[in-house]
Amino acid sequence: MVRDGIFYALGLIVVALLLWWLTRSIGVSAIPLVLAVFFLWFFRDPARRIPNEPGAVVSPADGKVTEAEWLETPDGSRLRLSIFLNVFDVHVNRSPIEGTVKLVNYKTGLYLNAMRADSNVLNEQNVVVIENENCSVQVKQIAGLLARRIVCWVKPGDTLERGQRFGLIKFGSRVDVLMPADANLKVKNGDRVKGGSTILAVVPAKNTVEG
């Protein structure tokens, strides 16, 4: 479990005890207790079986694939997948590949519905670029309508294993993954994916792309 959930839950339990002391009402006191249980559940962090297939790019988040397309960027053609997380999904983010963190770039922004096409440009976001000898993959954490805080635990120069936890987005949100255009796509729009365990694509060997 992410420790934030414990902090929220403890705070709400204190509130419940104060309400009971002031009102002696089970109904009133139960409200913060129910919220405490919700936060403990929301910030769950289940163990995942990480694939060891060479070149595999695993999902950085739990959620639903809402977009899979090839696009042109200043660095050339890339494959982009968008994953939408609702409030019931696990919100811990995991590294899609093993490698070195080359860039962490946070940008303030709006809190539009993460399902909107322009949310990846206008919303609060954090870009993490991870690179190894075979490829470079970019993960963009995007805040949504309810998400009001992006958390990232890594910095440039850090080394990550495939599937290793690197951050989270609190409440509903979106994660975009940008990878080499010749990656062999393994999922499609509408598929449900699990962070760290679902293979999104497989990148051919010796495919180095600038982040």
C-alpha contacts under 8 A as a table, 3 or more apart, distances in Angstrom:
res1	aa1	res2	aa2	distance
1	M	5	G	7.19
1	M	40	L	7.65
1	M	43	F	5.85
1	M	44	R	4.46
1	M	45	D	4.62
1	M	46	P	7.42
2	V	5	G	5.91
2	V	6	I	7.48
2	V	43	F	5.43
2	V	44	R	6.36
2	V	45	D	6.34
3	R	6	I	5.15
3	R	7	F	6.49
3	R	43	F	7.83
4	D	7	F	5.13
4	D	8	Y	6.23
4	D	43	F	7.12
5	G	8	Y	5.21
5	G	9	A	6.02
5	G	39	F	5.25
5	G	40	L	4.97
5	G	41	W	7.87
5	G	42	F	7.30
5	G	43	F	5.13
5	G	44	R	7.82
6	I	9	A	5.08
6	I	10	L	6.04
6	I	39	F	7.77
6	I	40	L	6.37
7	F	10	L	5.26
7	F	11	G	6.25
8	Y	11	G	5.23
8	Y	12	L	6.30
8	Y	36	A	6.78
8	Y	39	F	6.61
9	A	12	L	5.15
9	A	13	I	6.12
9	A	35	L	7.54
9	A	36	A	4.18
9	A	37	V	6.91
9	A	39	F	6.19
9	A	40	L	6.43
10	L	13	I	5.07
10	L	14	V	6.32
10	L	36	A	7.34
11	G	14	V	5.22
11	G	15	V	6.41
12	L	15	V	4.88
12	L	16	A	6.14
12	L	32	P	5.25
12	L	33	L	6.44
12	L	35	L	7.14
12	L	36	A	5.61
13	I	16	A	4.95
13	I	17	L	6.26
13	I	32	P	6.62
13	I	33	L	5.93
13	I	36	A	6.66
14	V	17	L	5.14
14	V	18	L	6.28
15	V	18	L	5.11
15	V	19	L	6.14
15	V	29	S	7.97
15	V	32	P	6.64
16	A	19	L	5.11
16	A	20	W	6.17
16	A	29	S	4.73
16	A	30	A	6.78
16	A	31	I	7.54
16	A	32	P	5.48
16	A	33	L	6.19
17	L	20	W	5.10
17	L	21	W	6.17
17	L	29	S	7.03
18	L	21	W	5.03
18	L	22	L	6.12
19	L	22	L	5.06
19	L	23	T	5.76
19	L	24	R	7.29
19	L	25	S	7.66
19	L	28	V	6.94
19	L	29	S	5.45
20	W	23	T	5.28
20	W	24	R	4.57
20	W	25	S	5.91
20	W	26	I	6.98
20	W	28	V	7.58
20	W	29	S	5.43
21	W	24	R	5.85
23	T	28	V	7.78
24	R	29	S	7.98
25	S	28	V	5.43
25	S	29	S	6.15
26	I	29	S	5.14
26	I	30	A	5.87
27	G	30	A	5.21
27	G	31	I	6.89
28	V	31	I	5.77
29	S	32	P	6.34
29	S	33	L	6.92
30	A	33	L	4.97
30	A	34	V	6.10
31	I	34	V	5.28
31	I	35	L	6.44
32	P	35	L	4.92
32	P	36	A	6.04
33	L	36	A	4.92
33	L	37	V	6.36
34	V	37	V	5.20
34	V	38	F	6.27
35	L	38	F	4.89
35	L	39	F	6.26
36	A	39	F	5.26
36	A	40	L	6.31
37	V	40	L	5.14
37	V	41	W	6.23
38	F	41	W	5.08
38	F	42	F	5.94
39	F	42	F	4.87
39	F	43	F	6.05
40	L	43	F	5.57
40	L	44	R	6.51
41	W	44	R	5.33
42	F	87	V	7.88
42	F	88	F	7.03
42	F	89	D	7.77
42	F	90	V	6.88
42	F	91	H	7.84
43	F	90	V	7.12
43	F	91	H	7.19
43	F	92	V	7.94
44	R	90	V	6.64
45	D	90	V	6.89
45	D	92	V	6.65
48	R	195	G	7.86
48	R	196	G	6.35
48	R	197	S	6.10
49	R	196	G	7.31
49	R	197	S	5.71
50	I	162	R	7.22
50	I	163	G	6.00
50	I	196	G	5.73
50	I	197	S	5.03
51	P	56	A	7.57
51	P	58	V	7.84
51	P	196	G	7.96
51	P	197	S	6.18
51	P	198	T	7.97
51	P	199	I	7.55
52	N	56	A	7.47
53	E	56	A	5.57
54	P	202	V	7.71
55	G	134	N	7.70
55	G	202	V	5.11
55	G	203	V	4.82
55	G	204	P	6.32
55	G	205	A	6.65
56	A	97	I	7.15
56	A	199	I	6.19
56	A	200	L	7.56
56	A	201	A	6.02
56	A	202	V	4.38
56	A	203	V	6.37
57	V	96	P	5.04
57	V	97	I	5.56
57	V	199	I	5.72
57	V	200	L	5.66
57	V	201	A	5.31
57	V	202	V	5.85
57	V	203	V	7.27
58	V	95	S	7.64
58	V	96	P	4.54
58	V	97	I	6.78
58	V	162	R	7.49
58	V	163	G	7.01
58	V	195	G	7.06
58	V	196	G	5.52
58	V	197	S	6.16
58	V	198	T	5.44
58	V	199	I	4.30
58	V	200	L	5.35
58	V	201	A	7.23
59	S	62	D	7.33
59	S	94	R	7.41
59	S	95	S	7.89
59	S	96	P	5.74
59	S	193	V	6.70
59	S	194	K	6.33
59	S	195	G	4.78
59	S	196	G	5.57
59	S	197	S	6.84
59	S	198	T	5.61
59	S	199	I	6.24
59	S	200	L	5.86
60	P	93	N	5.20
60	P	94	R	4.47
60	P	95	S	5.63
60	P	96	P	5.37
60	P	139	V	7.59
60	P	163	G	7.40
60	P	175	V	7.56
60	P	177	V	7.94
60	P	194	K	7.92
60	P	195	G	4.85
60	P	196	G	6.06
61	A	83	I	7.35
61	A	85	L	7.71
61	A	90	V	7.50
61	A	91	H	6.77
61	A	92	V	6.70
61	A	93	N	5.12
61	A	94	R	6.44
61	A	175	V	7.09
61	A	193	V	7.41
61	A	194	K	6.05
61	A	195	G	3.95
61	A	196	G	7.20
62	D	83	I	7.78
62	D	85	L	6.52
62	D	89	D	5.99
62	D	90	V	5.82
62	D	91	H	6.91
62	D	192	R	7.53
62	D	193	V	5.45
62	D	194	K	4.21
62	D	195	G	4.76
63	G	83	I	5.80
63	G	84	F	5.36
63	G	85	L	4.58
63	G	86	N	7.02
63	G	89	D	6.25
63	G	192	R	5.68
63	G	193	V	5.55
63	G	194	K	6.69
64	K	83	I	5.28
64	K	84	F	5.26
64	K	85	L	6.71
64	K	189	N	7.85
64	K	190	G	5.96
64	K	191	D	5.69
64	K	192	R	4.49
64	K	193	V	6.13
65	V	68	A	7.43
65	V	81	L	6.99
65	V	82	S	5.78
65	V	83	I	4.51
65	V	84	F	6.47
65	V	187	V	7.93
65	V	188	K	6.81
65	V	189	N	5.09
65	V	190	G	5.27
65	V	191	D	5.43
65	V	192	R	6.39
65	V	193	V	7.25
66	T	81	L	7.64
66	T	82	S	5.60
66	T	83	I	5.81
66	T	84	F	6.53
66	T	189	N	5.22
66	T	190	G	5.97
67	E	80	R	7.61
67	E	81	L	5.47
67	E	82	S	4.98
67	E	83	I	7.34
67	E	188	K	7.91
67	E	189	N	5.70
68	A	79	L	7.28
68	A	80	R	5.74
68	A	81	L	4.49
68	A	82	S	6.60
68	A	188	K	6.69
68	A	189	N	6.43
69	E	79	L	5.82
69	E	80	R	5.47
69	E	81	L	6.68
70	W	77	S	6.81
70	W	78	R	5.64
70	W	79	L	4.41
70	W	80	R	6.11
70	W	181	A	6.52
71	L	77	S	5.64
71	L	78	R	5.54
71	L	79	L	6.38
71	L	80	R	7.22
72	E	75	D	7.85
72	E	76	G	5.60
72	E	77	S	4.49
72	E	78	R	6.30
73	T	76	G	5.05
73	T	77	S	5.99
73	T	78	R	6.92
75	D	210	E	6.69
75	D	211	G	7.70
77	S	180	P	7.21
77	S	181	A	5.51
78	R	178	L	6.31
78	R	179	M	5.64
78	R	180	P	4.98
78	R	181	A	4.20
78	R	182	D	7.98
79	L	178	L	5.66
79	L	179	M	5.23
79	L	180	P	5.88
79	L	181	A	4.69
79	L	182	D	7.75
79	L	183	A	7.39
80	R	176	D	6.76
80	R	177	V	5.51
80	R	178	L	4.55
80	R	179	M	6.51
81	L	176	D	5.63
81	L	177	V	5.19
81	L	178	L	6.70
82	S	174	R	7.00
82	S	175	V	5.88
82	S	176	D	4.42
82	S	177	V	6.47
83	I	174	R	5.63
83	I	175	V	5.22
83	I	176	D	6.24
84	F	114	A	7.13
84	F	115	M	7.01
84	F	172	G	7.89
84	F	173	S	6.17
84	F	174	R	4.52
84	F	175	V	6.59
85	L	88	F	7.82
85	L	89	D	5.87
85	L	90	V	7.99
85	L	91	H	7.36
85	L	172	G	5.44
85	L	173	S	5.18
85	L	174	R	5.68
85	L	175	V	7.86
86	N	89	D	5.62
86	N	171	F	7.24
86	N	172	G	4.55
86	N	173	S	6.65
87	V	171	F	5.21
87	V	172	G	4.67
91	H	168	L	5.49
91	H	169	I	5.83
91	H	170	K	6.67
91	H	171	F	7.13
92	V	165	R	6.85
92	V	166	F	7.86
92	V	167	G	6.01
92	V	168	L	4.38
92	V	169	I	7.04
92	V	195	G	7.81
93	N	165	R	5.75
93	N	166	F	5.93
93	N	167	G	5.11
93	N	168	L	5.02
93	N	169	I	7.70
93	N	195	G	6.74
94	R	162	R	7.70
94	R	163	G	4.98
94	R	164	Q	5.13
94	R	165	R	4.25
94	R	166	F	5.59
94	R	167	G	7.15
94	R	195	G	6.11
94	R	196	G	5.77
95	S	98	E	7.10
95	S	130	I	8.00
95	S	160	L	6.87
95	S	161	E	6.99
95	S	162	R	5.49
95	S	163	G	4.90
95	S	164	Q	5.33
95	S	165	R	6.32
95	S	166	F	6.50
95	S	196	G	7.20
96	P	137	V	7.59
96	P	162	R	5.69
96	P	163	G	5.99
96	P	196	G	6.91
97	I	130	I	7.29
97	I	131	E	7.98
97	I	137	V	7.50
97	I	160	L	7.79
97	I	161	E	6.70
97	I	162	R	4.33
97	I	163	G	6.97
98	E	130	I	7.68
98	E	131	E	7.70
98	E	132	N	6.80
98	E	159	T	7.65
98	E	160	L	5.41
98	E	161	E	4.23
98	E	162	R	4.25
98	E	163	G	7.80
99	G	130	I	5.80
99	G	131	E	5.08
99	G	132	N	4.53
99	G	159	T	5.73
99	G	160	L	5.48
99	G	161	E	6.58
99	G	162	R	7.80
100	T	130	I	5.43
100	T	131	E	5.36
100	T	132	N	6.39
100	T	156	P	7.61
100	T	157	G	5.98
100	T	158	D	5.73
100	T	159	T	4.46
100	T	160	L	6.19
101	V	104	V	7.56
101	V	128	V	7.08
101	V	129	V	5.82
101	V	130	I	4.50
101	V	131	E	6.50
101	V	154	V	7.67
101	V	155	K	6.67
101	V	156	P	4.85
101	V	157	G	5.33
101	V	158	D	5.38
101	V	159	T	6.24
101	V	160	L	7.34
102	K	128	V	7.62
102	K	129	V	5.46
102	K	130	I	5.76
102	K	131	E	6.66
102	K	156	P	5.02
102	K	157	G	6.26
102	K	211	G	7.83
103	L	127	V	7.40
103	L	128	V	5.56
103	L	129	V	5.03
103	L	130	I	7.40
103	L	155	K	7.37
103	L	156	P	5.35
104	V	126	N	7.01
104	V	127	V	5.59
104	V	128	V	4.63
104	V	129	V	6.69
104	V	154	V	7.81
104	V	155	K	6.16
104	V	156	P	6.33
105	N	126	N	5.55
105	N	127	V	5.05
105	N	128	V	6.65
106	Y	124	E	7.95
106	Y	125	Q	5.95
106	Y	126	N	4.18
106	Y	127	V	6.33
107	K	124	E	5.81
107	K	125	Q	5.39
107	K	126	N	6.12
108	T	123	N	7.22
108	T	124	E	4.52
108	T	125	Q	6.55
109	G	122	L	5.74
109	G	123	N	4.43
109	G	124	E	3.86
109	G	125	Q	7.15
110	L	122	L	5.86
110	L	123	N	4.23
110	L	124	E	5.61
111	Y	114	A	7.92
111	Y	119	S	7.99
111	Y	123	N	5.39
111	Y	124	E	6.67
111	Y	143	A	6.24
111	Y	144	G	5.22
111	Y	145	L	4.93
111	Y	146	L	7.43
111	Y	147	A	7.43
111	Y	148	R	7.46
112	L	116	R	7.31
112	L	119	S	6.13
112	L	122	L	7.82
112	L	123	N	6.30
112	L	144	G	5.75
112	L	145	L	5.09
113	N	116	R	5.73
113	N	119	S	6.96
113	N	144	G	5.27
113	N	145	L	4.65
114	A	117	A	7.85
114	A	119	S	5.60
114	A	120	N	7.75
114	A	142	I	7.35
114	A	143	A	7.01
114	A	144	G	4.59
114	A	145	L	6.55
114	A	172	G	7.86
114	A	173	S	5.71
114	A	174	R	5.71
115	M	119	S	7.27
115	M	174	R	7.72
116	R	119	S	5.40
117	A	120	N	6.89
118	D	121	V	5.47
118	D	122	L	6.16
119	S	122	L	5.10
119	S	123	N	5.08
119	S	142	I	7.54
119	S	144	G	7.85
120	N	123	N	6.13
120	N	125	Q	7.56
120	N	142	I	6.43
120	N	176	D	7.88
123	N	142	I	6.47
123	N	143	A	6.18
123	N	144	G	7.27
124	E	142	I	6.03
124	E	143	A	5.42
125	Q	140	K	6.64
125	Q	141	Q	5.38
125	Q	142	I	4.43
125	Q	143	A	6.07
125	Q	150	I	7.29
126	N	140	K	5.57
126	N	141	Q	5.07
126	N	142	I	6.68
126	N	150	I	7.30
127	V	138	Q	6.86
127	V	139	V	5.79
127	V	140	K	4.39
127	V	141	Q	6.37
128	V	138	Q	5.75
128	V	139	V	5.21
128	V	140	K	6.31
129	V	136	S	6.98
129	V	137	V	5.84
129	V	138	Q	4.37
129	V	139	V	6.32
129	V	211	G	6.09
130	I	136	S	5.79
130	I	137	V	5.44
130	I	138	Q	6.32
130	I	211	G	7.74
131	E	134	N	7.80
131	E	135	C	5.90
131	E	136	S	4.22
131	E	137	V	6.33
131	E	211	G	7.49
132	N	135	C	5.64
132	N	136	S	6.44
132	N	208	T	8.00
133	E	206	K	7.27
133	E	208	T	6.63
134	N	205	A	6.02
134	N	206	K	4.81
134	N	207	N	4.84
134	N	208	T	5.00
135	C	179	M	7.87
135	C	180	P	7.16
135	C	203	V	7.56
135	C	206	K	7.45
135	C	207	N	5.21
135	C	208	T	4.20
135	C	209	V	5.32
135	C	210	E	7.91
136	S	179	M	6.66
136	S	180	P	7.39
136	S	208	T	6.48
136	S	209	V	5.26
136	S	210	E	6.13
136	S	211	G	5.58
137	V	177	V	7.07
137	V	178	L	5.70
137	V	179	M	4.82
137	V	180	P	7.49
137	V	211	G	6.78
138	Q	176	D	8.00
138	Q	177	V	5.68
138	Q	178	L	4.93
138	Q	179	M	6.61
138	Q	211	G	6.73
139	V	175	V	6.89
139	V	176	D	5.76
139	V	177	V	4.72
139	V	178	L	6.49
140	K	175	V	5.55
140	K	176	D	5.03
140	K	177	V	6.46
141	Q	150	I	7.13
141	Q	169	I	7.16
141	Q	173	S	7.96
141	Q	174	R	6.43
141	Q	175	V	4.84
141	Q	176	D	6.82
142	I	150	I	7.65
142	I	169	I	7.79
142	I	173	S	6.06
142	I	174	R	5.10
142	I	175	V	5.80
142	I	176	D	7.76
143	A	146	L	7.79
143	A	147	A	5.14
143	A	148	R	6.41
143	A	149	R	6.97
143	A	150	I	6.64
143	A	169	I	6.83
143	A	172	G	7.60
143	A	173	S	5.09
143	A	174	R	6.60
144	G	147	A	4.89
144	G	148	R	7.40
144	G	171	F	7.92
144	G	172	G	5.80
144	G	173	S	4.36
144	G	174	R	6.74
145	L	148	R	7.90
145	L	172	G	6.99
145	L	173	S	7.40
146	L	171	F	5.91
146	L	172	G	5.65
146	L	173	S	7.53
147	A	150	I	7.73
147	A	169	I	6.63
147	A	170	K	5.20
147	A	171	F	4.68
147	A	172	G	5.42
147	A	173	S	5.98
148	R	170	K	6.61
148	R	171	F	7.69
149	R	169	I	6.15
149	R	170	K	5.72
150	I	167	G	7.80
150	I	168	L	6.30
150	I	169	I	4.64
150	I	170	K	6.56
151	V	167	G	5.17
151	V	168	L	5.16
151	V	169	I	5.99
151	V	170	K	7.91
152	C	166	F	5.99
152	C	167	G	4.20
152	C	168	L	6.61
153	W	166	F	5.34
153	W	167	G	5.41
154	V	158	D	6.46
154	V	166	F	6.02
154	V	167	G	7.73
155	K	158	D	5.89
160	L	164	Q	6.21
161	E	164	Q	5.28
162	R	196	G	7.30
163	G	195	G	7.35
163	G	196	G	4.21
163	G	197	S	7.29
164	Q	196	G	7.38
169	I	172	G	7.70
169	I	173	S	6.69
170	K	173	S	7.72
179	M	183	A	7.17
180	P	183	A	5.65
180	P	203	V	7.15
180	P	207	N	7.62
180	P	209	V	6.58
182	D	203	V	6.94
182	D	204	P	7.46
183	A	201	A	5.88
183	A	202	V	5.43
183	A	203	V	4.36
183	A	204	P	6.53
184	N	201	A	5.16
184	N	202	V	5.02
184	N	203	V	6.25
184	N	204	P	7.78
185	L	188	K	7.88
185	L	200	L	6.24
185	L	201	A	4.30
185	L	202	V	6.70
186	K	199	I	6.63
186	K	200	L	5.24
186	K	201	A	4.96
186	K	202	V	7.52
187	V	191	D	6.48
187	V	199	I	7.83
187	V	200	L	5.67
187	V	201	A	7.34
188	K	191	D	5.82
193	V	198	T	5.62
194	K	197	S	5.72
194	K	198	T	5.34
195	G	198	T	6.52
199	I	202	V	7.50
203	V	207	N	7.12
204	P	207	N	6.18
